[in-house]
Amino acid sequence: MITRGHSLSWLELFEDAVLSQADLLGELDARNDDGDFAENVRQGLAFTREYLALLPADGPRAPFLALGRGFLEVGSMGGALLGMVFHAISRGCREDDDLTLSQLAVAVRTASATVARRTGATLGQKTLLDALLPADWALGSAVCAGADAATALDQAAAAAESGARVTGAMPNVYGASARRGVAYDGGASDPGAVTVALFFAAGAHALGRRQGAPV
């Protein structure tokens, strides 16, 4: 089960990881798109804190909902896509109940489907789906195997991290670099995929499966 304490810790660890790597995320974005990703994630997290202060304090839902609203507030495609992911996860929670692994898996599946539907993107096109879909599948497999939430999130994080790394070898399909005709920038992973990987790694840390901070 994922409690409110877990989700608050998840948010804090995610926030710390993203802020510590914001400059790197911006550099990756500059090689793939227009280079504003660092500022977008900083804004999204600032808005998240504002929303969190206004939301009810019961259950694990508020931190995910605050993330969703905060990133949807950012005026960029990258912020909007991350906002969709977080908002879908929040909708899988009930305000006053702990979040079960099955509910989380369904919520992440909904997030993947929402992003795919809104963007038309598929696996292998250098988007955040390249991290989100592997995490989605890992969570589904963990549910079927009867794993606990900590183990499931560790497996989801590992899958998302692997997926994010692979985007460095993918051609640019979306973003400013693709519009300029730059098909490939070796080693430049998609910053949205890296951020999704940081999100699931933060969840694994929050449930005590991993030690230290998500990187």
C-alpha positions as CSV (number, residue, x, y, z in Angstrom):
1,M,0.0,0.0,0.0
2,I,1.1,3.6,-0.7
3,T,0.1,5.9,2.1
4,R,0.0,9.7,2.2
5,G,3.4,9.7,3.9
6,H,4.8,7.6,1.0
7,S,3.3,10.0,-1.6
8,L,4.6,13.1,0.2
9,S,8.1,11.5,0.4
10,W,7.8,10.5,-3.3
11,L,7.1,14.1,-4.2
12,E,9.9,15.5,-2.2
13,L,12.4,13.0,-3.5
14,F,11.3,13.7,-7.1
15,E,11.5,17.4,-6.6
16,D,15.0,17.1,-5.2
17,A,16.1,14.9,-8.0
18,V,14.7,17.0,-10.8
19,L,16.0,20.3,-9.4
20,S,19.5,18.8,-8.9
21,Q,19.5,17.7,-12.6
22,A,17.5,20.6,-14.1
23,D,20.6,22.0,-15.9
24,L,21.3,18.6,-17.4
25,L,17.7,18.2,-18.5
26,G,17.9,21.6,-20.1
27,E,21.1,20.6,-22.0
28,L,19.4,17.5,-23.3
29,D,16.5,19.5,-24.4
30,A,18.7,22.0,-26.2
31,R,20.1,19.1,-28.3
32,N,16.6,17.8,-29.1
33,D,14.2,20.8,-29.0
34,D,14.2,24.4,-27.9
35,G,16.1,24.2,-24.6
36,D,13.5,25.5,-22.2
37,F,12.9,22.2,-20.3
38,A,14.9,23.2,-17.3
39,E,12.9,26.3,-16.7
40,N,9.7,24.4,-17.4
41,V,10.3,21.8,-14.7
42,R,11.4,24.4,-12.2
43,Q,8.1,26.3,-12.9
44,G,6.1,23.1,-12.7
45,L,7.5,22.2,-9.3
46,A,6.9,25.7,-8.0
47,F,3.3,25.6,-9.1
48,T,3.1,22.1,-7.5
49,R,4.0,23.5,-4.1
50,E,1.4,26.2,-4.4
51,Y,-1.3,23.7,-5.3
52,L,-0.3,21.2,-2.6
53,A,-0.8,23.9,0.1
54,L,-4.4,24.3,-1.1
55,L,-5.4,20.6,-1.4
56,P,-7.0,18.4,1.3
57,A,-4.4,16.6,3.5
58,D,-6.1,13.2,3.6
59,G,-4.8,10.2,1.7
60,P,-2.0,9.9,-0.9
61,R,-3.8,11.7,-3.7
62,A,-2.9,15.3,-3.1
63,P,0.8,15.2,-4.0
64,F,0.1,13.5,-7.4
65,L,-2.8,15.9,-8.0
66,A,-0.6,18.9,-7.2
67,L,2.0,17.6,-9.6
68,G,-0.5,17.2,-12.3
69,R,-2.0,20.7,-11.9
70,G,1.4,22.2,-11.4
71,F,2.9,20.9,-14.6
72,L,-0.3,21.5,-16.6
73,E,0.1,25.1,-15.6
74,V,3.4,25.3,-17.5
75,G,2.9,26.7,-21.0
76,S,4.9,24.1,-22.9
77,M,4.3,20.7,-24.5
78,G,6.8,19.0,-22.2
79,G,5.1,20.4,-19.1
80,A,1.7,19.4,-20.4
81,L,2.7,15.8,-21.1
82,L,4.2,15.4,-17.6
83,G,1.1,17.0,-16.2
84,M,-1.1,14.5,-18.0
85,V,0.9,11.6,-16.5
86,F,0.7,12.9,-12.9
87,H,-2.9,13.9,-13.2
88,A,-3.8,10.4,-14.4
89,I,-2.0,8.9,-11.5
90,S,-3.9,11.2,-9.1
91,R,-7.2,10.0,-10.6
92,G,-6.3,6.5,-9.6
93,C,-6.3,7.5,-5.9
94,R,-9.1,8.1,-3.5
95,E,-8.8,11.1,-1.2
96,D,-9.0,9.3,2.1
97,D,-7.7,5.7,1.2
98,D,-4.2,4.3,0.7
99,L,-3.3,3.6,-2.9
100,T,-3.0,-0.1,-3.8
101,L,-0.5,-1.4,-6.3
102,S,-3.3,-2.5,-8.6
103,Q,-4.7,1.0,-8.5
104,L,-1.3,2.5,-9.3
105,A,-0.8,0.1,-12.2
106,V,-4.2,1.0,-13.7
107,A,-3.5,4.7,-13.2
108,V,-0.1,4.4,-15.0
109,R,-1.7,2.4,-17.8
110,T,-4.2,5.2,-18.1
111,A,-1.4,7.8,-18.2
112,S,0.4,5.9,-21.0
113,A,-2.8,5.7,-23.0
114,T,-3.6,9.3,-22.5
115,V,-0.2,10.5,-23.7
116,A,-0.2,8.2,-26.7
117,R,-3.7,9.3,-27.7
118,R,-3.0,13.0,-27.3
119,T,0.4,13.0,-29.1
120,G,0.0,10.2,-31.6
121,A,3.5,9.0,-30.4
122,T,4.5,5.4,-30.0
123,L,7.4,3.5,-28.5
124,G,10.7,4.3,-30.1
125,Q,10.0,7.9,-31.1
126,K,12.1,9.6,-28.5
127,T,9.4,10.8,-26.1
128,L,8.6,10.3,-22.5
129,L,6.6,7.2,-23.6
130,D,9.9,5.4,-24.0
131,A,10.2,5.5,-20.2
132,L,6.6,5.5,-19.3
133,L,5.5,2.4,-21.3
134,P,8.2,0.2,-19.8
135,A,7.3,1.3,-16.3
136,D,3.7,0.6,-17.1
137,W,4.4,-2.9,-18.3
138,A,6.7,-3.6,-15.3
139,L,4.0,-2.5,-12.9
140,G,1.4,-4.8,-14.7
141,S,3.8,-7.7,-14.5
142,A,4.5,-7.1,-10.8
143,V,0.8,-7.1,-10.0
144,C,0.4,-10.4,-11.8
145,A,3.3,-11.8,-9.9
146,G,1.9,-10.8,-6.6
147,A,4.8,-8.4,-5.8
148,D,4.6,-5.8,-3.1
149,A,4.5,-2.1,-3.9
150,A,8.1,-1.4,-3.1
151,T,9.4,-4.3,-5.3
152,A,7.0,-3.2,-8.1
153,L,8.2,0.4,-8.1
154,D,11.8,-0.7,-8.1
155,Q,11.1,-2.8,-11.2
156,A,9.2,0.1,-12.8
157,A,12.0,2.5,-12.0
158,A,14.6,0.1,-13.6
159,A,12.5,-0.3,-16.7
160,A,11.9,3.5,-17.0
161,E,15.6,4.2,-16.5
162,S,16.6,1.6,-19.2
163,G,14.0,3.1,-21.6
164,A,15.2,6.7,-21.0
165,R,18.8,5.7,-21.7
166,V,17.8,4.1,-25.0
167,T,16.3,7.3,-26.2
168,G,19.9,8.6,-26.7
169,A,20.3,6.4,-29.7
170,M,16.9,7.2,-31.2
171,P,16.2,9.6,-34.1
172,N,14.4,12.8,-33.4
173,V,10.8,12.6,-34.5
174,Y,9.4,15.5,-32.5
175,G,10.8,18.8,-31.3
176,A,12.7,21.7,-32.9
177,S,15.7,19.6,-33.9
178,A,13.5,17.3,-36.0
179,R,11.9,20.4,-37.6
180,R,15.3,21.7,-38.5
181,G,16.1,18.3,-40.1
182,V,18.5,17.1,-37.4
183,A,17.6,13.5,-37.3
184,Y,20.0,12.3,-34.6
185,D,22.1,13.7,-31.8
186,G,24.1,10.8,-30.4
187,G,23.8,10.4,-26.6
188,A,21.2,13.1,-26.1
189,S,18.4,11.3,-24.2
190,D,14.9,12.7,-24.2
191,P,14.5,14.9,-21.1
192,G,10.9,14.0,-20.7
193,A,11.8,10.3,-20.5
194,V,14.6,11.0,-18.1
195,T,12.1,12.9,-15.9
196,V,9.7,10.0,-15.9
197,A,12.5,7.7,-14.9
198,L,13.4,10.1,-12.0
199,F,9.7,10.0,-11.0
200,F,9.6,6.2,-10.6
201,A,13.0,6.1,-9.0
202,A,11.7,8.6,-6.4
203,G,8.8,6.3,-5.8
204,A,11.1,3.3,-5.2
205,H,13.1,5.3,-2.8
206,A,10.1,6.6,-1.0
207,L,9.0,3.0,-0.3
208,G,12.4,2.1,1.0
209,R,13.4,-0.2,-1.9
210,R,16.4,1.9,-2.9
211,Q,18.9,3.8,-0.7
212,G,20.2,7.3,-1.1
213,A,18.6,9.7,-3.6
214,P,17.2,9.0,-7.0
215,V,19.7,10.0,-9.7
